Amino acid sequence: MEENERQMQKTPWAPIAIVGLLVVILVILIGPLNTINYIFNNPDRPLLEHLTPQQLLEVSNMLALYIKGRTVLSLINTGLLLYLTALYVGIYRETKSNFSLCLVLFSVTLFLYSITSNPILIWVNGFQETNIFNIFNFLPDIFTTLASAILIYLSRQ
């Protein structure tokens, strides 16, 4: 068991970084060429302009239900993560350990993710015809990336 722990501590970052970089390159090159190209250029895909008014009403109702569900789940997550952050801040104040500080940063990052992924933010931002495609669509993914980096940092300690 001790040898395995020592070997894990000696693992250099270079091979992990190279594999990660190769995966990113493959996703960037192959993903859009296959999956996204198929989804958006599929001739069998129904176009909104070809749907009947009844079908558009069904799509609208499904989207409204989806947004309501996302809003409720996001509000629940925000409350839970706020509580979790407060717990970790209390632990950090008692221990002053690096691990506790990273847990605080991790929970704050997830808290920011839950706020920015909430559909209410889009409405507060002033939803208009083309305003749905803006920076707020990228913020949740940025916070997820930060949270993942914090977990990797904690795991490597």
C-alpha positions in Angstrom: 0.0 0.0 0.0 2.8 2.4 0.9 4.6 1.7 -2.5 1.4 2.5 -4.4 1.0 5.8 -2.4 4.6 6.7 -3.1 4.2 5.9 -6.8 1.1 8.1 -7.0 3.0 11.0 -5.5 5.8 10.6 -8.0 3.5 10.6 -11.0 4.7 13.5 -13.2 2.3 15.9 -14.6 3.7 15.7 -18.1 2.0 12.4 -19.2 -1.3 13.5 -17.8 -1.1 16.9 -19.5 -0.2 15.3 -22.8 -3.1 12.8 -22.6 -5.4 15.6 -21.7 -4.2 17.8 -24.5 -4.7 14.9 -27.0 -8.2 14.3 -25.8 -9.0 18.0 -26.1 -7.6 18.0 -29.7 -9.6 14.9 -30.6 -12.8 16.4 -29.2 -12.2 19.6 -31.0 -11.4 18.0 -34.4 -13.5 14.9 -34.4 -16.5 16.0 -32.3 -17.7 18.8 -34.5 -17.0 16.9 -37.7 -19.1 14.0 -36.6 -21.7 14.8 -33.9 -22.4 18.4 -34.4 -22.3 18.2 -38.1 -24.7 15.3 -38.1 -27.1 17.1 -35.7 -27.2 20.4 -37.5 -26.9 19.2 -41.1 -29.2 16.2 -40.8 -31.9 16.6 -43.5 -34.3 14.6 -41.4 -34.1 17.2 -38.5 -37.3 19.1 -38.2 -36.9 22.8 -38.8 -39.0 25.2 -36.7 -40.2 27.0 -39.8 -41.7 23.7 -41.1 -43.6 22.9 -38.0 -47.3 23.3 -37.8 -48.8 25.8 -35.2 -49.9 22.9 -33.1 -46.4 21.4 -33.1 -44.9 24.8 -32.2 -47.3 25.0 -29.3 -46.1 21.6 -28.1 -42.5 22.6 -28.4 -43.2 25.9 -26.5 -45.0 24.0 -23.7 -42.1 21.5 -23.4 -39.6 24.4 -23.2 -41.6 26.2 -20.6 -41.7 23.0 -18.4 -38.0 22.5 -19.0 -37.2 26.1 -17.9 -39.4 25.8 -14.8 -37.7 22.6 -13.8 -34.3 24.0 -14.3 -35.2 27.1 -12.3 -36.5 25.0 -9.3 -33.5 22.7 -9.3 -31.1 25.5 -9.6 -32.7 27.4 -6.7 -32.5 24.2 -4.6 -28.8 23.7 -5.5 -28.1 27.3 -4.8 -29.5 27.0 -1.3 -27.7 23.7 -0.6 -24.4 25.1 -1.8 -24.8 28.3 0.2 -25.2 26.1 3.3 -22.3 23.9 2.3 -20.1 27.0 1.8 -21.0 28.3 5.2 -20.1 24.9 6.8 -16.7 24.8 5.0 -15.9 28.4 6.0 -16.6 27.4 9.6 -14.3 24.4 9.3 -11.6 26.6 7.7 -11.8 29.1 10.5 -11.2 26.3 13.0 -8.5 24.4 11.2 -6.8 27.0 8.9 -5.8 24.0 6.7 -5.1 24.2 3.0 -7.5 21.4 2.4 -10.4 23.3 4.1 -9.6 26.4 2.1 -9.8 24.4 -1.2 -13.1 23.0 -0.1 -14.3 26.6 0.5 -13.1 27.6 -3.0 -14.7 24.5 -4.5 -18.1 25.1 -2.9 -18.0 28.8 -3.8 -17.3 27.8 -7.4 -20.2 25.4 -7.5 -22.4 28.1 -5.9 -21.4 30.5 -8.7 -22.2 27.7 -11.2 -25.7 27.2 -9.7 -26.4 30.9 -9.8 -25.2 31.4 -13.4 -27.0 28.3 -14.7 -30.3 29.4 -13.3 -32.7 30.5 -16.1 -33.8 33.4 -13.9 -30.4 35.1 -14.7 -31.2 35.2 -18.4 -34.5 36.9 -17.6 -33.0 39.3 -15.2 -30.3 40.1 -17.8 -33.0 41.2 -20.1 -34.0 38.4 -22.4 -34.7 39.6 -25.9 -34.8 37.9 -29.3 -31.0 37.3 -29.7 -29.9 38.0 -26.1 -30.2 34.3 -25.2 -26.8 33.8 -26.8 -24.4 35.8 -24.7 -21.7 35.4 -22.1 -24.0 33.9 -19.5 -24.2 30.7 -21.5 -20.5 30.2 -21.0 -20.2 31.2 -17.3 -21.6 27.9 -15.9 -19.0 25.9 -17.9 -16.2 28.2 -16.7 -17.2 27.6 -13.1 -17.4 23.8 -13.7 -13.9 23.9 -15.2 -12.6 25.8 -12.1 -14.4 23.3 -9.7 -12.8 20.4 -11.6 -9.4 22.0 -11.4 -9.8 22.5 -7.7 -10.7 18.8 -7.3 -7.7 17.8 -9.3 -5.5 20.0 -7.1 -7.0 18.5 -4.0 -6.6 14.9 -5.3 -2.9 15.5 -6.2 -2.1 16.7 -2.7 
